[in-house]
Amino acid sequence: MASLSGDADDGVRAGLLGLAFPGLGFAHWASGNQIWLALGWMAISLSAFGLSLAIWFGTGNVLAPPALWSASALAASRPDWVGLDPVPLAPAALVGVGPALFCIAAIAWLASGMRTPRPLARTISTGWDQAPVPSAPDELSLEDLQRQRLLLDRALQPVESFQGFEWRDQFQTAAVRYQVNFLSYALATTRARYAPAADACFEEAQEKLLHKIGDRRLWQYWQLENAWGRLRLEADPVPDENIMYSGFTALQMALSGLHDDLILHRRGREWRRYSLDDIAGRLADQYRASSYGLLACEPNWIYPLCNLITAAGIKASDTRNDRARWPAMAGEFRSALLREGMRADGRFIAFRSALTGIAPPAPGGIVMQSFPCFFLNALDPELAQEQWHMVRGELDRGDWKKLFWPIDVGNYGFSRVAGYAATASAAAEMGDAAVMRECFERLEAECPLRSEGGVLHRHRASLWAHCLEMIARSVGRDGLRAMVAARPRTAGPRLASASYPDVLVARAVAGPRSLDLVLYPGADATVSRIGIAGLLPCRHYLTGLAAQKFLRADASGAATIDVPLHGRTQLSIELFV
């Protein structure tokens, strides 16, 4: 009986040690010829716990770390389960090493992410020659039109089809929903810069992308994350603490130019419906209630970049719905970003645990500092200038090969393409033409363009990286900032229809009584019919075409015209008076 009692007491001690530090309970049985087996189980337990932390970070699974920690402690309390004899002989020094190291590491980790950020400088010198803000829309080059075809080909396919999208996982940066979001952002950017008077292709593409983002395959991840991260069974990805879906989609809807609702599809039919105003209102309410002043992206994980994208969506929604949510929250958002989203040296943190406050050192290299400036400039240009000044200093002084991680986070491939493209987009928005050009040169040197059937692409580069490069090549200085603040176009002549890919739209700009178009054939020279809308009803317009000099609008202000396309084709439609 005494022996049984002693074994039981030793088992309890081993279990308690296991609860003090993952795997440490096995050290209690590290005696004699089984010392290496016991230490091996200790190493396995510690490794498994480390894996559970990665799962927690990667998927928001808050149950995994305590479950594996508890399981290892339970296994240590029953040595016979793992082939150990219940013979305790653990040195006291060994017992204390694990908790001591854990405490030291935890203190250092917490300190690295919980320091008070420096105050914002009153006067900021840019430190670079800023590119001018584009004064008027120009036109896409033929090469950029061929780049854009990669995006349009994916956006214009049937809504249930995802050919050309990359299915890696639905929890991290390669998730298909991000590909859909940024594909929409890229097309909105090129349209705003070069073809604001074109509905053709762009409107259909945005409608299909909005339908795709409501596809259950793109949001069903939330049912799992909500269950294991927040212990809730709600499957709807919109209502709470999921800005990696709701915030990103709000910006997509705001920039798309559509007035359509987000429709979540389930079992082949409509399940839930949200307007942009509804989503933005819910997000604003969550910000007001947040103890951190920022919102979680994955369950209990706060990412500054995700919050910047979400805030841009709220601000853009204001201009489209005549609301004033952003002015009411801008000051607190800025304070929260400085307090919770940055370190003492002014660098963005990558993420912070909303449960513990821990903000580990930022992975990802320079892109984690450069890319947020793209969205920050639409919200707080002064702070964005300061952040870009710091980024520019690092780029000027550092080795780019070391500053940019060799991982394309859009598909987890080994290349710097995504980092270069993301930084180029931020440089373009900030007006830093030198950094933008350097990024493009490095893109071409490390991952040169290929042409297939009139479509340009970079081999093995992710769709996400292609979207970012298209944004960088079209956004222009303060481009996103202008898009977020712009009101939707409501009237005027516009290109209503054109057969894609037979017709490629390089420019579509409207005046009060005119429409200026630059079109290219998708392949060989051809004659294509295009549709014009927004004309004055029953009035005549000059076309400048030899075969059809005049165009007459019908009672609804619409007309069609057959256009011979031979390379670059310019067409000016002007009211005949």
C-alpha positions in Angstrom: 0.0 0.0 0.0 2.9 2.4 0.8 4.4 1.7 -2.5 1.2 2.4 -4.4 0.8 5.6 -2.4 4.3 6.7 -3.3 3.8 5.9 -7.0 0.6 8.0 -6.9 2.3 10.9 -5.2 5.1 10.8 -7.7 2.6 10.8 -10.6 0.9 13.8 -9.1 4.2 15.6 -8.8 5.1 14.7 -12.4 1.7 16.0 -13.6 2.1 19.3 -11.7 5.5 19.7 -13.2 4.0 19.1 -16.6 1.5 21.9 -15.9 4.3 24.2 -14.8 6.0 23.9 -18.2 5.1 21.9 -21.3 6.9 18.5 -21.1 8.7 19.1 -17.9 6.8 16.4 -16.1 8.8 13.7 -18.0 12.0 15.0 -16.4 10.6 13.6 -13.1 11.2 10.1 -14.4 14.7 10.8 -15.9 16.6 8.3 -13.9 19.0 5.4 -14.6 18.9 3.9 -18.1 15.7 5.7 -19.0 17.0 9.2 -18.7 17.2 9.7 -22.5 13.8 8.2 -23.1 12.3 10.6 -20.5 14.1 13.6 -22.0 13.0 12.5 -25.4 9.4 12.6 -24.4 10.0 16.0 -22.8 11.4 17.2 -26.2 8.5 15.7 -28.1 6.0 17.4 -25.7 7.7 20.7 -26.0 7.8 20.4 -29.8 4.1 19.5 -29.9 3.3 22.5 -27.8 5.3 24.7 -30.1 3.3 23.3 -33.0 0.1 24.1 -31.2 1.2 27.7 -30.8 1.7 27.8 -34.5 -1.8 26.4 -35.1 -3.1 29.0 -32.7 -1.5 31.8 -34.6 -2.3 30.3 -38.1 -5.9 29.4 -37.5 -7.0 31.2 -34.3 -7.4 27.8 -32.6 -7.3 28.9 -29.0 -8.0 25.3 -27.8 -4.9 23.7 -29.2 -2.2 25.0 -26.8 -4.0 24.2 -23.5 -5.2 20.9 -24.9 -1.7 19.7 -25.9 -0.1 21.2 -22.7 -2.7 19.3 -20.5 -2.3 16.1 -22.5 1.5 16.1 -22.0 1.0 16.8 -18.3 -1.5 13.9 -18.1 0.9 11.6 -19.9 3.7 12.5 -17.6 1.6 11.6 -14.6 1.1 8.1 -16.0 4.6 7.0 -17.1 3.5 3.5 -17.9 1.5 4.9 -20.9 4.7 6.0 -22.6 7.0 3.1 -21.6 8.7 4.7 -18.5 9.2 3.0 -15.2 7.7 5.0 -12.2 11.2 5.5 -10.7 11.6 9.2 -9.9 15.1 10.7 -9.7 14.9 14.2 -11.2 17.6 16.7 -10.0 16.1 19.8 -8.5 18.1 22.0 -10.9 16.5 20.3 -13.9 13.0 21.0 -12.5 13.7 24.7 -12.3 15.3 25.3 -15.7 12.2 25.1 -17.8 10.0 27.5 -15.9 13.0 29.9 -15.5 13.7 30.0 -19.2 10.0 30.3 -20.0 9.6 33.3 -17.7 12.7 35.0 -19.1 11.5 34.5 -22.7 8.0 35.6 -21.9 9.1 38.8 -20.3 11.4 39.6 -23.2 8.6 38.8 -25.7 6.0 40.9 -23.9 8.4 43.8 -23.5 9.2 43.7 -27.3 5.5 44.3 -28.1 4.2 46.5 -25.3 6.4 49.5 -25.4 5.0 53.0 -25.7 5.4 54.3 -29.3 7.3 57.5 -30.0 5.2 60.6 -30.6 4.6 61.7 -34.1 6.9 64.4 -35.4 5.3 67.8 -36.0 7.2 68.5 -39.2 8.0 65.7 -41.6 10.5 65.9 -44.5 9.7 63.5 -47.2 13.3 62.8 -48.1 12.5 61.8 -51.7 11.4 63.4 -54.9 7.7 62.9 -55.0 6.1 62.0 -58.3 3.3 64.5 -59.3 -0.3 63.6 -58.7 -1.8 62.6 -62.1 -3.7 65.6 -63.3 -6.0 63.7 -65.6 -6.5 60.0 -66.7 -4.1 59.0 -69.4 -4.1 55.5 -71.0 -2.9 52.0 -70.3 0.0 50.9 -72.5 -0.5 47.8 -74.6 1.9 45.9 -72.3 -0.2 46.8 -69.2 -3.4 45.9 -71.1 -1.8 42.4 -71.6 -1.0 42.3 -67.8 -4.6 43.3 -67.0 -5.9 40.4 -69.2 -4.6 37.9 -66.6 -6.9 39.6 -64.0 -9.9 40.0 -66.3 -9.7 36.4 -67.5 -10.1 35.2 -63.9 -12.7 37.8 -62.9 -15.0 37.3 -66.0 -15.2 33.5 -65.9 -18.5 32.0 -64.6 -19.1 32.9 -61.0 -18.9 29.3 -59.8 -15.6 28.7 -61.5 -12.2 29.5 -59.9 -9.9 28.5 -62.7 -6.5 30.3 -62.3 -7.0 31.0 -58.6 -4.6 29.3 -56.2 -6.2 26.9 -53.6 -3.5 26.5 -50.9 -5.5 27.0 -47.7 -8.3 29.2 -46.3 -6.7 30.3 -43.1 -3.6 32.3 -44.0 -2.3 34.7 -46.6 -2.8 32.4 -49.6 -6.6 32.2 -48.9 -8.7 32.5 -52.1 -10.8 35.3 -50.5 -7.7 37.6 -50.5 -7.1 36.8 -54.2 -10.7 37.8 -54.9 -10.4 41.0 -52.8 -7.2 42.2 -54.4 -8.3 41.3 -57.8 -11.3 43.6 -57.3 -9.0 46.3 -55.9 -6.7 46.1 -58.9 -9.5 46.3 -61.4 -11.0 49.2 -59.5 -7.6 51.0 -59.5 -7.0 50.7 -63.3 -10.6 51.7 -64.0 -10.3 54.8 -61.8 -7.0 55.9 -63.3 -7.5 55.1 -67.0 -11.2 54.3 -67.7 -13.5 56.0 -65.3 -16.1 56.2 -68.1 -16.1 52.5 -68.9 -18.6 50.0 -67.6 -17.7 47.5 -70.2 -15.9 44.5 -68.7 -15.2 46.3 -65.4 -18.8 46.2 -64.1 -19.4 42.6 -65.1 -16.0 41.6 -63.5 -16.8 43.4 -60.3 -20.3 41.8 -60.1 -18.8 38.3 -60.5 -16.1 39.0 -58.0 -18.7 40.1 -55.4 -20.6 37.0 -56.1 -17.5 34.9 -55.7 -16.7 36.4 -52.3 -20.1 35.2 -51.2 -19.3 31.7 -52.2 -19.5 29.4 -49.2 -16.1 27.9 -50.1 -14.5 31.3 -49.3 -16.1 31.9 -46.0 -16.8 28.5 -44.5 -13.5 28.6 -42.7 -15.1 31.0 -40.2 -17.3 28.3 -38.8 -14.2 26.4 -37.7 -12.3 29.5 -36.5 -15.3 30.8 -34.6 -15.7 27.5 -32.9 -12.2 26.7 -31.8 -11.1 30.4 -31.5 -14.1 31.9 -29.8 -16.1 28.9 -28.6 -19.1 30.1 -30.7 -21.0 28.1 -33.3 -22.1 31.0 -35.5 -21.1 30.4 -39.1 -21.9 33.9 -40.5 -18.5 35.5 -41.3 -19.8 39.1 -41.2 -21.1 40.1 -37.7 -18.2 40.1 -35.4 -14.3 39.8 -35.0 -13.6 38.7 -38.6 -12.3 41.8 -40.4 -10.2 39.6 -42.7 -13.5 38.9 -44.4 -15.9 41.7 -43.5 -13.4 44.6 -43.6 -11.7 43.5 -46.8 -15.0 42.9 -48.5 -16.3 46.3 -47.4 -13.4 48.0 -49.2 -14.1 45.7 -52.2 -17.7 46.8 -52.3 -16.9 50.4 -51.9 -14.3 50.6 -54.6 -16.1 48.4 -57.1 -18.6 51.1 -58.1 -21.5 48.7 -57.6 -24.6 49.2 -55.5 -25.1 45.5 -55.1 -25.4 43.7 -51.8 -23.0 41.0 -50.5 -25.0 37.7 -50.7 -23.7 34.7 -48.8 -24.6 31.5 -50.5 -25.2 28.2 -48.7 -26.4 24.9 -50.0 -26.9 26.5 -53.4 -29.1 29.3 -52.3 -29.1 32.7 -50.7 -28.5 32.5 -46.9 -27.6 36.0 -45.7 -27.5 39.4 -47.4 -25.6 42.6 -46.4 -25.4 46.0 -47.9 -22.2 48.0 -47.8 -23.7 50.4 -45.4 -24.8 47.6 -43.1 -21.3 46.1 -43.0 -19.6 49.5 -42.4 -22.1 50.3 -39.6 -21.4 46.9 -37.9 -17.6 47.5 -38.2 -17.9 51.1 -36.7 -19.9 49.7 -33.8 -17.2 47.1 -33.1 -14.5 49.7 -33.1 -16.4 51.8 -30.5 -16.7 48.7 -28.3 -13.1 47.5 -28.7 -10.9 47.6 -25.6 -7.8 47.8 -27.8 -9.3 50.3 -30.2 -8.5 47.9 -33.0 -10.3 44.8 -34.2 -9.3 41.2 -34.4 -8.7 39.7 -37.8 -8.5 36.0 -36.9 -10.1 35.2 -33.5 -8.2 37.1 -30.9 -5.3 38.2 -33.2 -5.1 41.9 -34.1 -3.2 42.8 -37.3 -2.6 46.5 -38.0 -2.6 45.9 -41.8 -6.1 44.3 -41.6 -7.3 47.3 -39.6 -6.0 49.8 -42.1 -7.8 48.0 -44.9 -11.0 47.8 -42.8 -10.8 51.5 -41.9 -10.3 52.4 -45.6 -13.5 50.4 -46.3 -15.4 52.4 -43.6 -14.2 55.7 -44.9 -15.0 54.8 -48.5 -18.4 53.6 -47.5 -19.1 57.1 -46.0 -18.6 58.8 -49.3 -20.9 56.4 -51.1 -23.7 56.4 -48.5 -23.5 60.0 -47.1 -22.4 58.9 -43.7 -19.9 60.3 -41.2 -18.7 57.3 -39.4 -15.0 57.7 -40.1 -14.6 61.3 -38.8 -16.2 60.2 -35.5 -13.7 57.4 -35.1 -10.6 58.7 -36.9 -8.9 60.2 -33.8 -9.3 57.1 -31.6 -8.3 54.9 -34.5 -5.0 56.8 -34.9 -4.3 56.7 -31.2 -5.0 53.0 -31.1 -2.8 52.4 -34.1 0.1 54.3 -32.4 -0.5 52.6 -29.1 -1.2 49.0 -30.0 0.0 48.7 -33.6 3.5 50.1 -33.4 6.6 49.7 -31.4 8.7 52.3 -29.7 10.9 52.6 -32.8 7.9 53.4 -34.9 7.8 50.1 -36.7 4.5 48.3 -37.3 4.0 45.1 -35.3 2.9 42.2 -37.4 0.1 41.1 -35.0 -0.9 41.2 -31.3 -2.7 38.6 -29.3 -5.9 40.1 -27.9 -5.9 37.5 -25.1 -2.4 38.1 -23.8 -1.3 41.5 -25.3 1.8 39.8 -26.7 3.2 41.2 -30.0 6.1 39.1 -31.1 8.8 40.4 -33.4 7.5 41.1 -36.9 8.2 38.5 -39.5 8.0 39.2 -43.2 10.9 41.7 -43.7 10.5 45.2 -45.0 7.2 44.6 -46.6 5.5 44.5 -43.2 6.5 48.1 -42.9 6.1 49.3 -46.5 2.8 47.8 -47.6 0.7 49.3 -44.7 1.6 52.7 -46.0 -0.6 52.0 -49.1 -3.8 52.0 -47.1 -2.6 54.3 -44.3 -2.2 57.2 -46.8 -5.9 57.1 -47.5 -6.6 57.5 -43.8 -3.8 59.6 -42.3 -1.4 61.1 -44.9 0.8 62.7 -42.3 1.4 59.5 -40.5 1.9 57.6 -43.8 4.6 60.1 -44.8 6.4 59.5 -41.6 6.2 55.7 -41.9 7.3 55.8 -45.6 10.2 58.1 -44.6 11.4 55.3 -42.2 10.9 52.6 -44.9 12.8 54.7 -47.5 15.7 55.0 -45.0 15.9 51.3 -44.6 15.7 50.7 -48.3 18.5 53.2 -49.0 20.8 51.8 -46.4 20.0 48.1 -46.5 20.6 45.0 -48.7 17.4 44.5 -50.6 18.0 40.7 -50.8 18.0 40.6 -47.0 15.2 43.1 -46.5 12.8 41.2 -48.7 11.8 37.7 -47.6 12.1 35.2 -50.4 8.6 34.0 -49.9 5.6 34.8 -52.0 2.9 34.9 -49.4 0.2 34.6 -52.0 1.1 31.0 -52.8 4.0 30.2 -50.4 6.4 29.9 -53.3 10.1 30.8 -53.0 10.4 34.2 -54.6 10.5 37.9 -53.6 7.8 38.8 -56.2 5.0 39.6 -53.7 7.3 41.7 -51.5 8.5 43.7 -54.5 5.0 44.2 -55.9 3.5 45.2 -52.5 6.3 47.7 -51.8 5.9 49.0 -55.4 2.2 49.6 -54.8 2.9 51.6 -51.6 5.7 53.5 -53.3 3.3 54.5 -56.1 0.7 55.6 -53.6 3.3 57.6 -51.7 4.6 59.2 -54.9 8.1 57.6 -54.6 8.8 56.8 -58.2 12.4 55.8 -57.5 11.5 52.9 -55.2 8.7 51.9 -57.5 11.0 51.7 -60.5 13.6 49.8 -58.5 10.9 47.2 -57.4 9.8 46.8 -61.1 13.4 46.3 -62.2 14.0 43.6 -59.6 10.7 42.0 -60.5 11.8 41.7 -64.1 15.3 40.5 -63.1 14.2 37.8 -60.7 10.9 36.8 -62.3 10.7 37.9 -66.0 7.5 38.3 -67.8 6.1 35.6 -70.1 3.5 36.0 -72.9 0.9 33.3 -73.7 -1.9 34.1 -76.1 -1.6 37.8 -75.6 -1.6 37.5 -71.8 1.5 38.6 -69.8 2.3 36.9 -66.5 5.2 36.1 -64.2 5.9 32.3 -64.0 5.2 30.9 -60.5 4.2 34.3 -59.1 1.0 34.3 -57.2 -2.3 35.8 -58.4 -2.1 38.1 -55.4 1.4 39.3 -56.5 0.0 40.0 -60.0 -2.8 42.0 -58.6 -0.4 44.1 -56.5 1.8 44.8 -59.5 -1.2 45.9 -61.5 -2.1 48.2 -58.6 1.4 49.6 -58.5 1.4 50.3 -62.3 -1.9 52.1 -62.2 -2.6 53.8 -58.9 -0.5 57.0 -59.1 0.4 59.2 -56.2 -2.5 59.5 -53.7 -4.5 57.3 -56.0 -6.2 55.1 -53.4 -6.6 58.2 -51.2 -8.6 59.8 -54.0 -10.6 56.6 -54.7 -11.6 56.3 -51.1 -12.8 59.9 -51.1 -14.5 59.9 -54.5 -18.2 59.9 -55.0 -19.6 57.4 -57.6 -20.1 58.8 -61.1 -23.8 59.2 -61.8 -24.2 60.7 -65.3 -22.4 61.4 -68.5 -21.4 59.4 -71.6 -19.8 56.0 -71.0 -18.7 52.9 -72.7 -21.5 50.5 -71.8 -20.4 47.4 -73.6 -17.5 45.9 -75.5 -16.8 42.3 -76.3 -13.9 41.0 -74.2 -11.2 39.9 -75.1 -11.9 41.2 -78.7 -11.8 44.8 -77.4 -9.3 46.0 -74.8 -10.0 49.4 -73.2 -6.9 51.5 -72.7 -8.7 54.7 -72.0 -12.3 55.8 -71.5 -12.7 59.4 -70.3 -15.9 61.5 -70.5 -16.5 65.2 -70.8 -19.9 66.9 -70.4 -20.8 66.1 -74.0 -18.1 63.8 -75.2 -16.4 60.5 -74.7 -12.8 59.9 -75.5 -11.8 56.2 -76.1 -8.6 54.4 -76.8 -9.1 50.7 -77.8 -7.0 47.8 -78.9 -7.9 44.6 -80.5 -7.4 41.6 -78.3 -5.7 39.7 -81.1 -5.8 40.4 -84.9 -7.3 43.5 -86.4 -11.1 43.2 -86.3 -14.3 45.2 -86.4 -16.2 45.1 -83.1 -19.5 46.6 -82.0 -19.4 48.7 -78.9 -22.3 50.2 -76.9 -22.4 53.7 -75.7 -24.8 55.0 -72.9 -25.4 58.2 -71.1 -25.8 60.2 -74.3 -28.4 62.9 -74.7 -31.6 61.2 -75.9 -32.3 61.4 -79.6 -29.3 63.6 -80.3 -26.6 63.2 -82.9 -22.9 62.7 -82.2 -19.7 62.9 -84.3 -17.5 59.8 -84.3 -14.6 60.7 -86.5 -14.9 57.4 -88.2 -14.9 57.3 -92.0 -17.4 54.5 -92.3 -19.9 56.0 -89.7 -19.4 59.7 -89.2 -22.6 60.2 -87.1 -24.1 58.4 -84.2 -27.7 58.9 -83.1 -28.7 58.2 -79.5 -32.1 56.5 -78.9 -34.7 57.7 -76.5 -32.8 56.2 -73.5 -29.5 57.8 -74.5 -27.9 54.6 -75.8 -26.3 53.8 -79.2 -24.1 51.2 -80.8 -21.2 51.6 -83.3 -19.0 49.3 -85.2 -15.4 50.2 -84.7 -12.5 48.9 -86.9 -9.6 48.1 -84.6 -6.1 48.2 -86.1 -3.7 48.4 -83.2 -4.2 51.5 -81.1 -7.5 53.0 -82.1 -8.6 56.4 -80.8 -12.3 57.3 -81.0 -13.8 60.6 -79.9 -17.6 60.8 -79.7 -18.7 64.5 -79.5 -22.2 66.0 -79.5 -23.0 67.5 -82.9 -24.4 71.0 -82.5 
